[in-house]
Amino acid sequence: MTARYWAPWAWLPSGIEEGVLLEVAGGVLESSRRGSPDGAISLPGLVLPGIANAHSHAFHRVLRGRTHGDGGTFWTWRERMYELAARLDPDSYFRLARAVYAEMALAGYTAVGEFHYLHHSASGPYDDPNAMGQALIAAAGEAGVRLTLLDACYLAGGIGEPLSPVQRRFSDGTAQAWLDRVSVLESPQMARTGAAIHSVRAVPRGDLAVVAQFDGPLHVHVSEQPAENEACLAAYGRTPTQLLHEAGALGPRTTAVHATHLAPADLVLIDNACFCPTTEGDLADGHGPARELLDAGARLSIGSDQHAVVDPFAEVRALEHGERFRSGTRGRLSPQELVTAMTTAGYASLGWQGGLVPGAVADFVSVRMDSVRTAGSLPEQAVLSASASDVDTVVIGGRVVVRGGEHVLGDVGRLLADAISQVWT
């Protein structure tokens, strides 16, 4: 399929350019250059490269608006999440994930990294041991979203602790059994398989290197909670980051998710970090050292994690505002750095080439510049004024998935309501 799109403004590697023609063939961007709109599909407003949600737990979306009545902590929230996990099977997970991924597309997300650890039934593996992962792949395909399935190894209930009954659904028993299962997982063109170490709580030190053998993107929850750091130091005499580094589990293809409570010596060991500011705020986890990681040479991306909010603009605003709260100064991350976190850095962490450059996947998003939120904004600062509601058109793999704020699947709110209702009943 070939197509030509014209953008009044487009965010190119050199900065914002006016009157840009984007030529697409076979799902790949062939050119991005100044050109005439004649014969091209006009896109309103500012066109951004594809936006990556680099950290998602799709089933957590069911908990939105249901966990605020009695306060609590991350750990009490986790018990609610475990209750939810016990309710899902491949069919219900497909319906839910399809709606969640469609919601992401409406918000401007074009690619998602699904940190997947809900693998088996309560009684053991399904006939197809990858049935839950295949449900997620099929859901992303119907929603039109690019997927990296980050299949997570999960072996322990905590450092030196057995799995709880619910956690047994997450586990393959051994790291080798996890590797054997994931190695036969097949993905279509718009999806690929990566690996995940759930955390140093859930994967013992001796098994970290086995997971790190997997050839592809590798993600890991790192230092999300002070209690995780304390337990790791007590058991191993090292921070989680240092433990992963010694096991060979860090490097250019590894993304540290959250990276909230890092020691100063951890900073130089991390090549990629994914912050999830709306979730980290919702769960009172804290705000990690974003500026320090960037200054140490890391790439920074964003994720919506538990989907308390699905809006990439809200994520990067919360990222910058968290830095302002920490420092007492404005502009800790420039608009350029925020757009990079939304787009090409997230794509790289998921194993795709993003950006409005020849050879990249043909994923891009047009954002209206005439809404009640963006009217009067400079295009180069729209990332700090726009919201998901301003997303007009979303093209993924050269296919229009959202046009005029409408998803090709139709009423996504109804899809979400029906899928969530079926989970609870």
N, C-alpha and C positions, 0 to 999 in steps of 0.2 A: 504494500500500500504506500503510495506517495501522496504528499500533501504539502501545501505552502501556507504558512501563517504569517500575519503581519502584526507587529506590536508597536504602538505609539512610543513606548519606552520598554527597554529590555535590559536586564541586569547581566551584562557580559563580564568576563574576567577583567577587562580593562575599566569597568565601571558602567554606569548607565549610559546607554546610547539611545538616540531617538530614531524612530522609523526603521525598525529592524525586521528583516525578512528571515523567517526560519523555514528551512526546507528539510522535509522528513522523507525517508524511504526505508522500508523494511523495519520500522520501529527504531531507527537510528537517526540522529540529527546529522544531515549531510553538510549544512552550512548555516551560519548565522552572520548576517551582514546587513549593512544599510541597503535599503531597497524600496521599490514601489509597492503599494498595496494592491496594484492591479492584478486580478486573478487569484488573489490570496484570501484566505479566511481571516477577517479582522478580529483581533482580540482586544477587548477593552482594557484600558489602564496600563498598569505596570506588569510586565511578564517576568516572573522569577524562574530560575531553574527548578527542577523537581525538588520537593521538600520531603525530607526523610524523618519518619518517626522511628528513631533508632532503638527504642526500647518499649515494647508493648507486652502486656499480659491481657489478652483479649477478654478472658472470662471475668476479670475484675470489674469490667464495665457494669456488671449486674449490681454492684454495690453502690453505684453513684446515688447520692441522696439518701442512703440507708444506714450510715455509720456515724452520724453526728449527734445522736440523741443523748449519749452518756459519756462524752469525752473519751478518755482512755489514752492509750499509747499505740505505737506501731505494733507492739506485741499483742495487745488486746484486739486491734484491728485484724491481725493475722488469724486469730481464732475464727472471726466471722468469715474470713476468706476461705479457711479450711472447710467450714460448713458448706459454703457454696460449691467448692471443688467436688465435694462428695455427691453432688446432684447431677453432674454432667456426664453425658455419653457422646459418642461420635455424632449422632444425629442432632442432638440439642446444641452441641458445640458448633457444628457447621452453621446452623440457623443463626446462632448468636454472633459468631465471628463474621459471617457475611454482612450482617447489619452493622457491626462495629467497624469493619473495614470500609463500608460504604460511608459511614459517618466521618471517618478519617478523610476520605476522598473529598467529601463536601467541604471539609475544613481546609483543604489544600494539600494534605499529605498525599504523596504519590508513591512512596515506598515505605514499607514497615519491616522492622526487625522484631519478629515474634519470639520472645524468650519463653520457650515452650517446655514446661515440665509436667504437665498433666497428661501422663502417658497411658495408663492402664486402668482397668476396671477395679472395683473393690476386691474382686476375687482373683485377680491376676491379669496377665496380658489378654487382649482381645485376639480373635482368630488371626487377624492381621495385627501384629504388634505395633505397627505404625498407624493404626486406624485414626487416632486422634490427630496426629500430624497431617495425615492425608485430608482430614476434615478441614483443617486450617488452610491447606494449600488450595483445596476446592473452593473454600469460602473467599479467599483472596482473588481467585480467578474470576468468580462471578461478580465480585465487587469491582474488578478491574484494576486492583492495586498490585504493585510490584512487591514481592515477598521474599525476605530471607528468613527461613525457619531456623532459628537458633535453638537446636535441640539440646536440652539441658541434662547433664548428669547430676543425679541426686541420690546419695547413698546413705546419709546419716541424718538423724534428727537434730544434731548439734555436735560440737566437737566431743567425741567420746560417748555420744548418746545414741540409743537405738531410734529407729523410725517410729513415729506414732502411727496409729491405724490409718489415718487419712494420708499421711506421707508415703505409705507403701504404694499408693497409686502413682507416685512420682518416680519410683525407683525401679531399676533393672536388676538390682541385687549386687552387681559388681561393675566396675568400670569397663572390663572387657565385654560383658554382656551388653552394656550401653553402646559400646563402639560397634559391636556386631550388628545390633539393631539399626543404628543410624546409618551404617555403611550401605544398607540395601534400600534406603529411602530414596525414591525417585522423584524428581521435580520437573515440571514443565518449563517452557522457555521463560516465563515471567516470574519464576521462582527459583530459588537455590537453597541449599542446605548448608548451614553453619553449625557450630558447636557452642555450647555454653557450659561453664562450670557454675553451678547455681551459686555457690559461695564457699568460702573455706570452712563454714559451719557444716555444709552438707556433703563436701567431698574431702575425705581424709588426705593428709599430705602425700601418702604413698601412691594415691590414685590421680593426682593432679597431672602428672606427666602423661598418663595414658590418654586423658581427654585432650591434652594439648597436641597429641599426634594427629588429630583430625585435620585434614587439609581444607582450610576454608576460614572464613571469619570466626573468631573466638571471642565471646563476651562473658563477663563474670561480674556478679554483684560484689562490690568491694567497699568495705568500711562504711556501710550504710548506717550502722548504729554504733555508738560507743561500746555497748555490751559485746558486740562482735569483736572489736579490737581487744577488749580486755580478755575475752576468752582465748583469742589467738595468742596473745602475749603470754598468758598463763600456761597454755599447752605447749607452745613451740618457741617462746622467747623471741618472737618476731611479729611484726605487723602483718596483716593479710597481704599487703602489697609486696613486702619483702619475701614472704613465704611463696607467693606465686612466682616472683622473679627467680628464686632459687630453684623452683621446679621447672623452669623453662616455659612457663605459661604466659609470660608477658612478651611483648614485642610489637612490631608494626601492624600485625593483623589482629591484635587483641585490643578490646575496648573494655575499660574499667567503668562499670555502670554505677552511678551515684558518686563514688569517690568523695564522700562528704566529710569524713573525719580522718584526713590523712596526716601523717607525721611529715615534717619538713623533708626528711630524707626520702620519702616515698615519691615526691614530685618528679624527680628525674628518671624514675623507673617506668613511668606511664607514657605510652605513645599516643593513646586515644582515650578520651573520657567522654561519657555520655551523662549529662545532667538531666534530671526530670523535675524541674522546679515546682510545677504545680502539685505533683505528688509529694515531693519532699516537704512542701509547705503544708499540704493537707494532712500529712502524717506527723508533722512537727519533728521531722528528721534533722533539719538544719540546712545550711547552704554551704556547699564546698568551695574550695579555693580556685575558682574559675580563672581569675586573672593570673594567679601564680602558675597554674598548669599551662596556660597559654605561653607565659613568659619562659617556662622551662622547656618549651618546644612541643607540647602535646597539641593534638587536634581536639577540638571540643564540638560535640554534637548534642542534640536534644532528643528526649523521648517523652511520651505521655504516660507511660508506665501503667498505672491503675485506671486511667481515663476518668478521673474526677473532672478533668477538663480535657477537651479535644480541640485544641486551637494552637497551632505552632507560633502564632504571633503572641499569644498569652505566655507561652513558654519562654520565648526569648526576652520578652519584657520582664518576666519574673526573674530571669537569669541576670539581666542588667540591674534590676531593682535590688535583688539580693546582694549584688556587689556594692551597690550604693549604701545599703544598710550596714554592710560590713565595714566600709571604708569612710563613709561620710562625704564622699565625693561623687560627682556625676561623670558619665562617659567612661566608665571603667572598661566597657567593651564598645567599640565603635559600631555604627550601623553595618559597616562592611563585615566586621567579625561576627555580628549576630546573623547576618544573611548566610555567611559561610557555615556557621553552626547549623542553621536550618537545612542547608542544601548540600553542597559538595562534601563537607566533612562527614555528614551523616551517611551520604551515599558511599563514601569510601569505607566507612566502618562496616557497611553491609555487603561490601564486595562488588559494587557497581560503579561505573563511571558516570558521574553526574555533571551538571553544568551545561550552559548554552554554548557548547563547543563542538566542532565536527568530530564524529566518532562516539560521542556520548549517547546514552539512551535518550530517546525522544520523549522526555518527561518535562513538562513545564506547566506553570500556573499563572493565570492572569488575575490581577487584583484591581478592583475598581478604584479609581482615584477621585470619584465624584460622589462618594457616599457621605452620610452625615458624620462619619468618623474620619474619612480621609480627605474630604474637601479642604483645599488650601494647603495640604501637606506637600512638601518637596518630595518628589519620587524617591530620592536617595535616603529619605528619613521615614518613608512610609512603613517600614518594619516596626516603628515605634508608635504608629497611630492606627494601623489597620487591625482588623480582627478576622476571624474565620468567616464572619458574615459578609465580608467584602470580596470573598473569592467568587469569581464569576465562571471561569472556564478552567477545566483541568484536563490535560492531555497526558496520557500514560502509554508509553510504547507506541506513540503515534496515533492512539485511539482517543477520541473525545469521550471522557467518562462523566464529566460534569459540564453542563452548558447552561448559562443563565442562572446559576445556582441550583440547578436540578440534576439529580443523579439519574443515570440510565436505568437504574432499578426502580425508580419511582419514589414513593413515599417512604423515605428512610426512617422517619419517626415511627411510622406504623410497623415497619420491620423490626425496629428495636423493641417497641412496646410488646409486640407479639412474642418475640424470642425471649425476652426477660420474663414475661408472664408465664411462659411454658416452663422455664427453669424453676420458678418458685412453686408452681402447681404440680 
